[in-house]
Amino acid sequence: MAKTYGVGVIGVGGIANTHFPGWNESPYTELVALSDTVPETLERVGGAQGVTRLYEKAKDLINDPNVDIVDICTPNAFHTPLAVAALQAGKHVICEKPLAPTPADIRKMIKARDESGKLLMTAQHFRFQDRSRALKAEVDRGLLGEVYHARSWMLRRCLTPLRPGFYLKELSNGGPCIDIGVHILDLTLWMMGNPAPATVSGVTTNRLTKQPGAFSMWGGTIPAEHDVEEMAAAFVRFESGATLMLEVSWQLHHDTMGEDMQMWLYGDKAGVHWPSNVSVTAINETQQLTRTELQKAQGREPHAEECMVFADCVANGKPSPVPAEQSLQVIGILNALYQSAEKGKEVAVRL
């Protein structure tokens, strides 16, 4: 099958390198153009990928007639203007998480998507892990019954990113909430069937980062310019009556040398833990406790998989695998968390 969709990637110095294998492996796509503001990075990656259309200005890539799909891998602050411009230029768009820093930004992207008739997807790669897909299938088959509570966390001990695109609020719009909170929150909401959020009570803190000698295992001393939260926690209520407890951190005295990402879903039939995919329940009539490990499928690396799935959707007229409306819920909750922390009280989620 001839590859019929040209892909252009904007921002190639970081996460984009996990996307390239998917675009190269897909039977529908060809990597045809790259853009980055750092010429040395652009030339190096272009050479490695065998791409000759190299643009220092993103608008030139967006306007390239050979580009059908735009993959946005830039700092958060640039997601909305780039996505809107690409959609208005008639391109399909896949954008790294978070889709945008605020609900208002996502609404702009949804409007541009609807007017263009093109696909828009958030690159939430944890949905494309084997264990995630296996668990989602079981939840959708009714394993848990009605899910009425969830606990989710993504905790790091001393792993603050040291690139300005992460720790400067003007570029990121937030710390671990926006960076890694979107991962576990998106995954949890997806598993729960994306219930409509109602209210959030949240807190944020920046204690450890400001201590003398604060460091990150990703490169040393944390810059004094760091102006986003290092940790956050929230209690979320949904219109259905379900609830969620959420915790995220870059810096926390937590017993892990890497990243501790977990989720518990509690239903009226059973509970389940991710990523172990262990289901637990109690059968009242016999007072029997059961513990079962769900089957885990085998598949590709999830960053590559999400790109290949998006390409398939574009080529075959399928809907977006991660629609912007679901990302709007995620960012609406995180935005409310920040507002609640600032006001010191529970606030309504406004989408």
N, C-alpha and C positions, 0 to 999 in steps of 0.2 A: 504493500500500500504506500503510495506517495505521501510524503509529509506535506500537509496543506496549510498549516498555520504557523506563521513566523512569530517567534517570541522575542520580546525585548525586555531586558532586565535593567532596572534603575537602582543603583546602589549595590556595587559588586564586591565591596571589601569585607563583608561579614557573612550573614546568614544566607546570602544568595548562593554561596558555594554548596550549600546542602540542597538547593533547588536544581542546579544544573543537571545532575544525573537523571532526574525525572523528565526534564524537557528533552534530554538526549535519548532516553529510552522510549519515550512515548512514540507510537506509530503515527501520531497525528501532528507532531510539532517539530520545528527546527529552531534552534537558537540562532538568531540572525543579527541581533544588535545588543549593545551594552552601553550603559551610561554611568558615569561617576564623576564627582567633582575633583578627584585626585588623579591627575594624568598618569602618574607612575602605576597606580593600582589598575587603572583602566587598561593600560598597555600590557601589564603583566597578566591580568585575567583574560584579556582578549586573546593573547598569544596562547595561553593554556587551553582555552576553549575553542580555538580556531575560528574566532569571530573577527571580522574586519571592519564592520560598521560600528565605530566607537565614537561616542558623543560625550563631550564634557557638559553639555546643556541637555537636561532631561526633555525639554520641549522639542528638541531636534529628533530625539528618538521617538517621541509620541507622534510626531508628524511624518515619520518615515513610512511610506506606503507599503513597505515590506513587512511591517510589524502588525500583527493581528491581535496578539495578546501582550499586555503589559504586566510585568511582574514587579511590584514595588517593594523594595527591601531597604528603604531609607530610614533615618530617624523618624519618630512618630509625628513630629510637627509638620512634616512634609506629605504625610499620607493623603490628607484630604485634597489639597490643591492638585497634586499629581493625579490622583484617581479621577477627580472631576474632569480635569483636562483630557485624560486618556479616554474616558467614557464619551465626552463631547466630541472627541476626534473619531469616534466609532470603533474603539478598541474594547475587547474584553479585558477585565482587570482582576488579577489576584493580588492581594495586598497582605503583607506580613501583619501579624497581630502587634498591638491592638489595631483594629481597623481604623480607628481615629481616636483622639484623646477625649472627645466630649460627645454627648448625644447630639448636640446641634451639628457637629461636623459630620456625623454618620447620616443624619437626615439630609444633608446636602448631597452626600454620595448616593443615597437612595433615590433622590430626585433626579440626579444626573443619570443614574442607571435606568430608571423608568422611562426617561425621555429618550435615551439612546437605544433601548431594547437589547442591550448587551448584558453579559453575565458579570456579576461582581461577587467575589469570594474572599473571605478572611482565611488566611493560612494558619489554621489552628491544628497543628500537626498531631497533637495527642489524640485527636479523634480517629486518626488513621493508623494508630498502633494496632497490632494484632489483638492484644488483650482487651483494648477498648472496644473494638468492633465485636468481639465475642461476647463481652459483657452486655453491650447495648442490645444485641440480638436477644439475649436471655431476658433482660428487663422488659423489652417490648413484647415478649411472649407471656409476660405476667408473672415471672419468677417471684417478684417482691410484692405483688399486689399493688396497693396504693402507697406510694412513697410519701411519707409525711414529715420526715426529718432527714437531714444530711449533715455530715461533718467533712470539711475539706481543708487541707493545708498544703502549702508549698514553702518549705522552710530551708534557709541556708544559714550556715554558721558564720563564716567570714568570706563571703563571696559577693561583694559589691562590685558590679561592673565598673571599670575604670575608664571607659570612653565617655566623653562629654554627652554623646547622644543618649546616654542612660541616666547620668547623675545631675544634669543641668535641667531644671524644670522648663526653661524656655524651649528646649528641644524635645523633651520626653513627656512633659505635663504630669510626671509623677515618678515614684520609685518602684518598689517591688509590686505594688498593686497593678500598675500599668504594664510592667515588664513580665512578671511571671504569674501574678494573680489572675490575669486573663486566661492563662492556660487551665488552671485547676477549676476556676469558676465556670468557664465555658464548658469544660468536660462534665462538671456536675450538673449544670442546667440542662445540657443535652441528654444526660442519662435520666433526668427527672421529667423529660418531655417539655422543657422550656416553659415552666409555669410563669405567669405574669408576676413580676416583683411588685410589692406594695410599699414596704418601709425598710429602712436600714438604720441600725444603731452601730456606729463605728468609732474606732480610735486609731490614731497613728502616733508614732514616736520616732525620735532621732537621737537617742541617748548614746549608744555605743560609738556611732560614727564621729561624734564630736569629742570623744575622750582623747587625751594625748596619746599618740602612738597608734591610733586606730589604723588597721590595715586590712587589706583584702588579699586572699591567697591567689588572686588573679593578677598580682603585679606590684604589691607593696602598699605604701601609704595612701590613704584615701584623701583626695584633694580637698583643701579647705573650701573650695567653691561648691562642693556637694550641697544641694539645697532641696532635696526631696526626702520623703520618709524612708526609713530603713526597715520598718516593721509596721504592720497594720492588722487589725482584727475587726470582725463585724458579725452582727446577728441580723439575719435577713428574714423578713416575713413575706410570704407570697399571698396573692389574692385567694388562692385555694385553701389557705390555712396551713400549708406546709411551711417549714422553717429550715434555715441553714446557718451553720456556724462556719466562718471562714477565717483563716490565719495565713499570712504571707510574710516573708522576711528575706532580706539580704544579709543582715547582721543580727544574730541572736545566739545566746549561750545555749545552743541546742546540740544534743549529742549526735552529731553527724559530721563527717568530713567532706561530704558532698552536698547532695540535695535530697531532702526528705519530702516526697510528694505522695500524698495518700488521700483517699476518699472513702467514706462510709455512707451507704445509702440504707435507710431503714424504712421498710414497708410493713403492712399489716399481715403479710404472709411470710416474709423472711428479710434478712439483712444481708448485705454483701460488701466486701472490702475490695478496693482497687488500689494497687495493681496486682495483688495476689489472686484476685477473682475467686476468693473463698466465700461461699454462701453459708449462712448459719440460720437456724430456725429452731423453734420448740413446738412440738406437737402436743397440744394440751391434753387430749384424751388419754395418752399413754405416758405423759410426762417425759417424752423422749426428746433429747437434744441431737440435732444433726449438724454436720459440718461437711460441706462438699466443695471440691475445687472444680470450677468450670473449665471446660475445654478451651484451649487457646489456639487460635489459628496461626498459621505461619505466612508471612508476607514480606513485602519490601520495607526498606527503611522509610519511616513515615513522612519525612520531608519530601522525598522523591515520590512517594505514593500520592500525596495530596496534589502535587503538580500533574501527575498522570491522570488522576481522577478528574481534575478540572479540565484537562485537555479533552478527555472523553466526553464530558458534559458539553463543551463547546462544539465538538465535532458532531455530536449526535442529538443535539437539541434537548438536553436534559437540564433540569433546574440546578441552581448553584448548590454545591454540597454543603457549604456553610453560608447560608443567606445573611445578608446584612441586618435583617430584622433581629436575628438571634444575637448578633454582636451588639446591637443597640441595647438589648437587655443587659448584657455583660457590662458595658460601659455605663449604662444607667445606674446599675448597682454600685460600681466603683466610684462614680461621680457622687452618688449619695453618701457613700462611705466618707469621702473627703469632706463633704458638707457637714455631715454629722459630727465628725471629729473636730471641725472648726467651731461648730455651734454648741457642742457638748450635749446634744440631745438627739433623739430619734427623728429622722426626716423621711418624707415621702419620696419615693422614686419617681422621677419625671422623665418620661421618654420623649 
